[in-house]
């Protein structure tokens, strides 16, 4: 039974570190919005016959 508790504590610590990492990335990293232009060829609009 003690090995189960050790495993659960270890898994909880790893999960907590992962949660803290995702939280830090979401709140402290600011993204830079920018415009993106994509050219779509006209043949993509033509319905292809089967």
GUZA-317243 format. One record per residue (C-alpha): residue in one letter; y, x, z. Coordinates in steps of 0.2 Angstrom, whole numbers, always signed. Each point is the difference from the previous one (the first is absolute). Last residue first. Layout:
GUZA-317243
@aa=A	v=Y	u=X	w=Z
...
***
This chain:
GUZA-317243
@aa=X	v=+61	u=-85	w=-308
@aa=X	v=+19	u=+0	w=-4
@aa=X	v=+12	u=+10	w=+10
@aa=X	v=+16	u=-9	w=+6
@aa=X	v=+15	u=+10	w=-4
@aa=X	v=+10	u=+5	w=+16
@aa=X	v=-8	u=+17	w=+2
@aa=X	v=+4	u=+4	w=-18
@aa=X	v=+18	u=+1	w=+5
@aa=X	v=-2	u=+16	w=+10
@aa=X	v=+6	u=-2	w=+18
@aa=X	v=+14	u=+12	w=+5
@aa=X	v=+0	u=+3	w=+19
@aa=X	v=+17	u=+3	w=+9
@aa=X	v=+0	u=+4	w=+18
@aa=X	v=+15	u=-1	w=+11
@aa=X	v=+1	u=+9	w=+17
@aa=X	v=-2	u=-5	w=+18
@aa=X	v=-1	u=+15	w=+12
@aa=X	v=-13	u=-2	w=+14
@aa=X	v=+4	u=+3	w=+18
@aa=X	v=-13	u=+8	w=+11
@aa=X	v=+2	u=-4	w=+18
@aa=X	v=-6	u=-18	w=+2
@aa=X	v=-15	u=-2	w=-11
@aa=X	v=-6	u=+18	w=+1
@aa=X	v=+2	u=+0	w=+19
@aa=X	v=-10	u=-16	w=+2
@aa=X	v=-14	u=+7	w=-12
@aa=X	v=-1	u=+15	w=+11
@aa=X	v=+0	u=-9	w=+16
@aa=X	v=-14	u=-12	w=-6
@aa=X	v=-10	u=+16	w=-6
@aa=X	v=+2	u=+8	w=+17
@aa=X	v=-5	u=-16	w=+9
@aa=X	v=-15	u=-2	w=-10
@aa=X	v=-5	u=+18	w=+4
@aa=X	v=+3	u=-3	w=+18
@aa=X	v=-10	u=-16	w=+0
@aa=X	v=-14	u=+8	w=-9
@aa=X	v=+0	u=+14	w=+13
@aa=X	v=+1	u=-13	w=+15
@aa=X	v=-15	u=-10	w=-8
@aa=X	v=-10	u=+15	w=-3
@aa=X	v=+3	u=+6	w=+18
@aa=X	v=-5	u=-17	w=+7
@aa=X	v=-16	u=+0	w=-11
@aa=X	v=-4	u=+17	w=+7
@aa=X	v=+2	u=-6	w=+17
@aa=X	v=-13	u=-14	w=-3
***
